[in-house]
């Protein structure tokens, strides 16, 4: 059985995060302007942003837990733990942005429109 160094695992985690964030943020390809006056399109777009926010929140939670583990293993001020904490903060910020977009789109859908 081979062992993996913590630095390699951390580096792979950063690459994996970049790929996941790219996929998650690329999932919403339409913009509000693409919908025009189509309320159904706005509802669908809001749902996509909401799903993106949920995925980013999960990533943020995972990074926060990983940072706690790294801090316990390598010390609270270790470079690896700090990088992972920074990734968690970035994921939370992106999740909040996606959630705000979803809320804004939902608020623009006329009342009484049900899909």
C-alpha positions in Angstrom: 0.0 0.0 0.0 1.4 3.4 -0.9 1.0 6.6 1.1 0.1 10.0 -0.3 1.7 13.1 1.0 -0.6 15.8 2.5 0.8 18.3 0.1 -0.2 16.2 -2.9 -3.7 15.6 -1.5 -4.1 19.3 -0.9 -2.9 20.2 -4.4 -5.2 17.7 -6.0 -8.1 19.1 -3.9 -7.4 22.5 -5.2 -7.5 21.3 -8.8 -10.6 19.3 -8.1 -12.3 22.3 -6.6 -11.4 24.4 -9.6 -13.0 21.8 -11.9 -16.1 21.5 -9.7 -16.5 25.3 -9.4 -16.1 25.6 -13.2 -18.7 23.0 -13.8 -21.1 24.5 -11.2 -20.7 28.0 -12.4 -20.9 27.0 -16.0 -24.2 25.2 -15.4 -26.2 28.4 -15.8 -25.6 29.4 -19.4 -28.6 31.6 -19.9 -29.0 35.1 -18.6 -32.1 37.2 -17.7 -31.9 38.9 -21.1 -32.1 35.6 -22.9 -35.5 35.0 -21.4 -37.1 38.1 -22.7 -40.7 38.2 -21.4 -40.8 34.4 -21.0 -41.8 33.8 -17.3 -41.2 30.1 -17.6 -37.6 30.8 -18.7 -37.1 33.0 -15.6 -38.5 30.3 -13.3 -36.2 27.7 -14.9 -33.2 30.0 -14.7 -33.9 30.8 -11.0 -34.1 27.1 -10.3 -30.7 26.6 -12.0 -29.1 29.4 -9.9 -30.7 27.9 -6.8 -29.2 24.4 -7.6 -25.8 26.0 -8.2 -26.0 27.8 -4.9 -26.8 24.5 -3.1 -23.8 22.7 -4.8 -21.5 25.5 -3.9 -22.7 25.5 -0.3 -21.9 21.7 -0.1 -18.4 22.4 -1.5 -17.9 25.2 1.1 -18.9 22.9 3.9 -16.6 20.2 2.7 -13.7 22.6 2.4 -14.4 24.0 5.9 -14.3 20.5 7.3 -11.1 19.7 5.4 -9.5 22.9 6.7 -10.4 22.0 10.3 -8.8 18.5 9.8 -5.7 20.1 8.3 -5.5 22.6 11.1 -5.7 19.7 13.6 -3.0 17.8 11.8 -0.6 20.6 10.8 -1.4 23.4 13.2 -4.1 26.1 13.0 -1.9 28.5 11.0 -0.6 26.0 8.5 -0.4 27.1 4.9 -2.4 24.1 3.7 -5.3 24.8 6.2 -5.3 28.5 5.3 -5.5 27.7 1.6 -8.4 25.3 2.2 -10.2 27.9 4.4 -9.8 30.4 1.6 -11.4 28.0 -0.8 -14.3 27.5 1.6 -14.8 31.3 1.8 -14.7 31.6 -2.0 -17.4 28.8 -2.3 -19.6 30.5 0.3 -19.3 33.8 -1.6 -20.2 32.2 -4.9 -23.1 30.4 -3.3 -24.4 33.6 -1.9 -24.1 35.3 -5.4 -26.0 32.4 -7.0 -28.7 32.5 -4.3 -29.1 36.3 -4.8 -29.5 35.8 -8.5 -32.1 33.1 -8.0 -34.0 35.3 -5.5 -33.9 38.3 -7.9 -35.2 36.2 -10.8 -38.0 34.7 -8.7 -39.0 38.2 -7.6 -39.4 39.3 -11.2 -41.9 36.5 -12.1 -45.4 37.9 -12.1 -47.5 36.9 -9.1 -49.9 34.1 -9.8 -47.7 32.4 -12.4 -47.4 28.8 -11.5 -45.3 26.2 -13.3 
